Amino acid sequence: MLRAFGSRNFRLYYIGQAISLIGTSMTQVATSWLVYCLTDSAWLLGLVGFAS
């Protein structure tokens, strides 16, 4: 598996996927936080988490 990191294209792909995963996680946290701040409802927070 480590031989794959010798390829520039694979490294770029891997780094891009890592950045994308971080962005997705941040979006999910921000959306959950916004829903809870706006509604003060744990039920709606759970619903939004389930839907996402």
Summary of the structure (lengths in Angstrom):
residues: 52
radius of gyration: 17.2
end to end distance: 31.9
largest distance: 50.0
contacts: 104
relative contact order: 0.10
helix: 90%
strand: 0%
